[in-house]
Amino acid sequence: MFNFLKRNSAEGELFCSSQKLFDCKYTLTKDTLIFTSLKEERSFQLKKMYNLTKSDDKILFSYFSEDYSFLPKKPVDLFDELNKFVSKTKQFECIVNLSVYENGRFRKEGEKNLEIKENELILGENEINVNLAEIIDFYYEKKDCAVIISYFVKREKIKQETLSLIFNSWLILLKFLTFVQVKEKEEFYESSSEEISQTESENEILEEKVNENEKKNDNLLVKDDLLFVSRGEALGIFDTKNDLKFKETITNALEDSLSKMKLYNNNLILQDKDTQTLKILDLNLQKITEKRDTAHSLNDFFTEKEFLGGITKNKLLNFDLRSKNVVVNQKEYKTNPDFSIGNIKDSQIVVGSSNGDIRIYDCIGKRAKELIKGYGGKPTYVDILGKYILVTCDEYLLFIFDKKSVKLSLKPHHISFLKNKIHFTPGKFSSDGKRIVTSTNNYVVVWNVSDVLKENTYSYRIKQFNDDVVANSFAGNDSNTILLALPDDVKKTGTNSLWSLEKEIYKRK
């Protein structure tokens, strides 16, 4: 028996998690709690203890990521004594190996103490403080017991840092995860009823490969359960409800490679290199049934039900293909706004200028009801869903809502890692407004709209393919399935197969 024990110290049992360690007595000094048996002792610094609670007669506490409990054989006042000294704000503590991402690689910082206090992650002696609410990207690697975290630096909303934390065991990492799992973003990691079935080993289905020649896939369009993919002068049709089963090809649908195609009633309106002419493709007859000369060089055209509109550099035009003159209404600007793209949804017309400005109209013929200044990039596509507007530029997307705009781009170190110049394909909303999809080179990128509304602009997921993605869209009413046109392939992939690019960076560190 250790000779410093007080005779009146209480006897009891000490447990670590659910495993009994030994029968013991305790001694409480001004800064240490000591449990002593006939053969060994365990001591705990009071300032390092946390999560102190009491359950019936059992006293529970945590110490360096381990959970302990002491069950006295008779009532004692130990809990009341400890409650005077044990931290009430600390929630978790452990030792990690820290690395900080800089200049394209992780720089090792060595072992650091990690604490979580009141929604704050603290590394070392307050060397790094991370507000858990400011975490914008999160990935863990079970094999290495590692976590990669990206977060906004306090008071600098645009500046972000990326850390690698390596834990001593998987169990300790699991405890850490209970405090920092990112709520809404986790739908990309965990299977749920919203996601595509996990019964397939890969949520990516390579379907009908179009015969290879010098022509490549260049555009796609989704109509109900059908996917239309243009390739040179031909138009391929695929069944989105039947694993992208190839249905048929409409050959010689165009006289030259497609520039744009839009739905119009139950037909398609097409435009090739002849920017003055709009061509109507009858889907039942599978051929061009009408060509109309608009007498204007169109930079874009757009449709909604029976409405057909278009833009030149300085005009908004309303067409009626039944009319001899075709143009039935217009709005002309004397000063050239240099319009480049346009679209319509629910009778709201959105037009973008080459300098990045966005104008919103209730109808053609009147002045714009709203002008939103852009960031200087030339818009290449605009999508509209309810009160949301999504403008695509080469290097970023602009999300507009409630007269505010949020710029969506890739993280600077992701751009450096990808090496190739960023060139976004048309960004599109899912039909339920939950997600946004775009692509750059051979990567598909998806944002959650809920994150964007909170201005968590770097909270995106990504997936790499073996070839460049030339066009993308969500499948009909399914926000979990993305349809893709690659130069020689048609693919679909599930949003739950996307991941954080930090994963790839970490693996190559």
VENMOPE-V344813 format. One record per residue. RES is the residue in three letters. SS is DSSP state (2 for helix, 1 for strand, 0 for the rest). OMEGA is omega in whole degrees, 0 to 359 (* if undefined). D_LAST is the distance of its C-alpha to the last C-alpha in whole Angstrom. Layout:
# VENMOPE-V344813
RES,SS,OMEGA,D_LAST
RES,SS,OMEGA,D_LAST
This chain:
# VENMOPE-V344813
MET,0,177,52
PHE,0,191,51
ASN,0,182,53
PHE,0,183,52
LEU,0,176,52
LYS,0,180,55
ARG,0,183,57
ASN,0,178,57
SER,0,189,53
ALA,0,175,53
GLU,1,178,52
GLY,1,181,49
GLU,1,178,46
LEU,1,181,43
PHE,1,168,40
CYS,1,192,36
SER,0,180,35
SER,0,184,38
GLN,1,178,38
LYS,1,179,41
LEU,1,179,41
PHE,1,168,44
ASP,1,188,47
CYS,1,167,48
LYS,1,180,49
TYR,1,172,47
THR,1,180,48
LEU,1,174,47
THR,0,183,47
LYS,0,181,46
ASP,0,185,42
THR,1,171,41
LEU,1,185,42
ILE,1,173,43
PHE,1,186,44
THR,1,173,46
SER,0,179,47
LEU,0,187,49
LYS,0,184,46
GLU,0,176,43
GLU,1,174,42
ARG,1,179,39
SER,1,183,39
PHE,1,175,37
GLN,1,184,37
LEU,2,182,39
LYS,2,179,36
LYS,2,179,33
MET,1,179,35
TYR,1,181,35
ASN,1,179,36
LEU,1,178,39
THR,1,178,42
LYS,1,178,45
SER,1,189,46
ASP,0,180,49
ASP,0,185,50
LYS,1,177,46
ILE,1,184,44
LEU,1,177,40
PHE,1,177,37
SER,1,182,34
TYR,1,182,32
PHE,0,173,28
SER,0,177,27
GLU,1,179,30
ASP,1,182,34
TYR,1,173,37
SER,1,178,40
PHE,1,180,44
LEU,1,180,47
PRO,1,180,50
LYS,0,175,53
LYS,0,184,55
PRO,0,178,55
VAL,0,179,53
ASP,0,183,52
LEU,2,182,48
PHE,2,181,47
ASP,2,179,49
GLU,2,180,48
LEU,2,184,44
ASN,0,179,44
LYS,0,189,45
PHE,0,187,42
VAL,0,182,39
SER,0,177,37
LYS,0,181,38
THR,0,181,35
LYS,1,181,32
GLN,1,184,31
PHE,1,177,28
GLU,1,176,26
CYS,1,176,24
ILE,1,178,21
VAL,1,168,17
ASN,1,187,14
LEU,1,169,13
SER,1,181,10
VAL,1,182,11
TYR,1,179,9
GLU,1,174,11
ASN,0,173,12
GLY,0,179,9
ARG,1,178,6
PHE,1,177,6
ARG,1,183,9
LYS,1,178,11
GLU,1,179,14
GLY,1,182,15
GLU,1,178,18
LYS,1,172,20
ASN,1,179,23
LEU,1,176,22
GLU,1,170,25
ILE,1,180,26
LYS,1,174,30
GLU,0,177,32
ASN,0,180,29
GLU,1,175,27
LEU,1,185,24
ILE,1,179,24
LEU,1,182,21
GLY,0,178,23
GLU,0,182,26
ASN,0,179,26
GLU,0,178,23
ILE,1,177,21
ASN,1,181,23
VAL,1,172,22
ASN,1,184,25
LEU,2,179,25
ALA,2,181,27
GLU,2,177,24
ILE,1,184,21
ILE,1,178,21
ASP,1,190,18
PHE,1,179,17
TYR,1,175,15
TYR,1,182,15
GLU,1,185,13
LYS,0,185,16
LYS,0,183,15
ASP,0,185,13
CYS,0,186,15
ALA,1,175,13
VAL,1,173,13
ILE,1,182,12
ILE,1,169,15
SER,1,184,16
TYR,1,174,19
PHE,1,176,22
VAL,1,183,23
LYS,0,176,26
ARG,0,177,29
GLU,1,191,27
LYS,1,181,26
ILE,1,183,24
LYS,1,180,22
GLN,1,178,19
GLU,1,177,16
THR,1,182,13
LEU,1,169,12
SER,1,179,10
LEU,1,178,13
ILE,1,184,13
PHE,1,183,17
ASN,0,178,19
SER,0,179,20
TRP,2,180,21
LEU,2,178,24
ILE,2,178,23
LEU,2,179,20
LEU,2,178,23
LYS,2,178,25
PHE,2,183,23
LEU,2,181,22
THR,2,180,26
PHE,2,191,26
VAL,2,178,23
GLN,0,182,23
VAL,0,193,24
LYS,0,190,27
GLU,2,183,28
LYS,2,186,24
GLU,2,178,24
GLU,2,178,26
PHE,2,184,23
TYR,0,187,22
GLU,0,177,25
SER,0,179,28
SER,0,182,31
SER,0,180,35
GLU,0,189,34
GLU,0,176,31
ILE,0,181,32
SER,0,180,33
GLN,0,183,30
THR,0,176,32
GLU,0,182,31
SER,0,181,27
GLU,0,180,26
ASN,0,181,27
GLU,1,186,27
ILE,1,177,30
LEU,1,184,31
GLU,0,187,35
GLU,0,179,37
LYS,0,184,36
VAL,0,181,38
ASN,0,184,40
GLU,0,170,38
ASN,0,182,40
GLU,0,178,39
LYS,0,181,39
LYS,0,173,36
ASN,1,182,36
ASP,1,181,36
ASN,1,174,37
LEU,1,179,37
LEU,1,180,39
VAL,1,175,40
LYS,1,182,44
ASP,0,182,44
ASP,0,183,43
LEU,1,175,43
LEU,1,178,40
PHE,1,179,41
VAL,1,180,39
SER,1,180,40
ARG,1,184,40
GLY,0,180,42
GLU,0,184,46
ALA,1,179,45
LEU,1,179,44
GLY,1,181,43
ILE,1,183,43
PHE,1,181,41
ASP,1,183,42
THR,0,180,39
LYS,0,184,41
ASN,0,177,41
ASP,0,179,37
LEU,0,178,38
LYS,1,180,41
PHE,1,180,42
LYS,1,182,45
GLU,1,176,47
THR,1,172,46
ILE,1,182,49
THR,0,179,49
ASN,0,178,50
ALA,0,182,50
LEU,0,176,49
GLU,0,179,50
ASP,0,182,47
SER,0,185,43
LEU,0,171,43
SER,0,180,42
LYS,1,171,42
MET,1,181,44
LYS,1,174,45
LEU,1,177,47
TYR,1,190,51
ASN,0,179,53
ASN,0,181,52
ASN,1,174,52
LEU,1,170,49
ILE,1,186,49
LEU,1,174,48
GLN,1,176,47
ASP,0,184,46
LYS,0,176,47
ASP,0,188,50
THR,0,178,49
GLN,0,190,53
THR,1,173,53
LEU,1,184,52
LYS,1,181,53
ILE,1,177,53
LEU,1,177,52
ASP,1,184,54
LEU,0,178,52
ASN,0,180,55
LEU,0,179,57
GLN,0,177,53
LYS,1,176,54
ILE,1,182,55
THR,1,182,58
GLU,1,174,58
LYS,1,181,57
ARG,1,176,58
ASP,1,182,58
THR,0,182,57
ALA,0,177,58
HIS,0,175,55
SER,0,189,51
LEU,0,172,49
ASN,0,178,45
ASP,1,171,45
PHE,1,185,47
PHE,1,186,47
THR,1,169,49
GLU,1,185,50
LYS,0,182,52
GLU,0,180,55
PHE,1,176,54
LEU,1,181,53
GLY,1,179,51
GLY,1,179,50
ILE,1,165,49
THR,0,180,50
LYS,0,184,48
ASN,0,182,51
LYS,1,165,53
LEU,1,186,52
LEU,1,174,54
ASN,1,183,56
PHE,1,168,57
ASP,0,185,59
LEU,0,177,59
ARG,0,183,63
SER,0,180,64
LYS,0,183,66
ASN,0,178,64
VAL,0,180,60
VAL,1,183,59
VAL,1,178,61
ASN,1,180,60
GLN,1,173,57
LYS,1,183,56
GLU,1,177,56
TYR,0,177,55
LYS,0,173,56
THR,0,188,53
ASN,0,177,51
PRO,0,178,48
ASP,0,178,46
PHE,1,180,45
SER,1,181,42
ILE,1,176,42
GLY,1,176,43
ASN,1,180,44
ILE,1,174,46
LYS,1,181,46
ASP,0,178,49
SER,0,176,51
GLN,1,183,48
ILE,1,179,47
VAL,1,183,44
VAL,1,179,44
GLY,1,177,41
SER,1,184,42
SER,0,178,40
ASN,0,178,40
GLY,0,180,38
ASP,0,179,41
ILE,1,177,42
ARG,1,180,45
ILE,1,183,47
TYR,1,171,50
ASP,0,180,52
CYS,0,177,54
ILE,0,181,55
GLY,0,179,58
LYS,0,178,57
ARG,0,177,55
ALA,0,179,51
LYS,0,183,51
GLU,1,175,48
LEU,1,181,45
ILE,1,180,42
LYS,0,179,40
GLY,0,182,37
TYR,0,175,34
GLY,0,180,35
GLY,0,180,33
LYS,0,178,36
PRO,1,178,36
THR,1,179,36
TYR,1,174,36
VAL,1,176,38
ASP,1,184,38
ILE,1,174,40
LEU,1,182,40
GLY,0,181,43
LYS,0,180,42
TYR,1,175,39
ILE,1,180,38
LEU,1,181,35
VAL,1,179,35
THR,1,168,32
CYS,1,185,31
ASP,0,189,29
GLU,0,179,26
TYR,0,173,27
LEU,1,178,29
LEU,1,180,32
PHE,1,185,33
ILE,1,177,37
PHE,1,178,39
ASP,0,178,42
LYS,0,175,42
LYS,1,178,38
SER,1,179,35
VAL,1,181,32
LYS,1,179,29
LEU,1,178,26
SER,0,177,23
LEU,0,178,20
LYS,0,181,17
PRO,2,182,17
HIS,2,172,13
HIS,2,178,14
ILE,2,178,16
SER,2,181,14
PHE,2,182,11
LEU,2,174,14
LYS,0,182,16
ASN,0,178,19
LYS,0,180,22
ILE,0,177,23
HIS,0,186,26
PHE,1,169,27
THR,0,181,29
PRO,0,177,32
GLY,0,184,31
LYS,1,174,33
PHE,1,164,34
SER,0,186,35
SER,0,179,38
ASP,0,177,38
GLY,0,182,36
LYS,0,188,33
ARG,1,175,31
ILE,1,177,30
VAL,1,171,28
THR,1,180,27
SER,1,171,25
THR,1,184,23
ASN,0,182,23
ASN,0,179,22
TYR,1,170,20
VAL,1,182,23
VAL,1,180,22
VAL,1,172,24
TRP,1,166,26
ASN,1,180,28
VAL,2,180,31
SER,2,176,31
ASP,2,181,28
VAL,2,179,29
LEU,2,176,33
LYS,0,181,31
GLU,0,169,29
ASN,0,192,26
THR,0,180,25
TYR,0,181,21
SER,0,180,21
TYR,1,175,21
ARG,1,193,20
ILE,1,175,19
LYS,1,182,19
GLN,1,175,18
PHE,0,184,21
ASN,0,181,22
ASP,0,181,24
ASP,0,174,25
VAL,1,183,27
VAL,1,179,30
ALA,1,183,32
ASN,1,176,31
SER,1,171,33
PHE,1,181,33
ALA,1,174,36
GLY,0,181,39
ASN,0,185,40
ASP,1,180,36
SER,1,179,33
ASN,1,183,31
THR,1,180,31
ILE,1,177,30
LEU,1,187,32
LEU,1,169,30
ALA,1,171,32
LEU,1,184,30
PRO,0,182,32
ASP,0,183,33
ASP,0,168,32
VAL,1,184,33
LYS,1,167,31
LYS,1,181,30
THR,1,180,28
GLY,1,179,28
THR,2,179,26
ASN,2,175,25
SER,2,177,22
LEU,0,183,20
TRP,1,176,17
SER,0,179,15
LEU,2,176,13
GLU,2,179,10
LYS,2,181,10
GLU,2,179,9
ILE,2,180,6
TYR,2,182,5
LYS,2,181,6
ARG,0,186,4
LYS,0,*,0
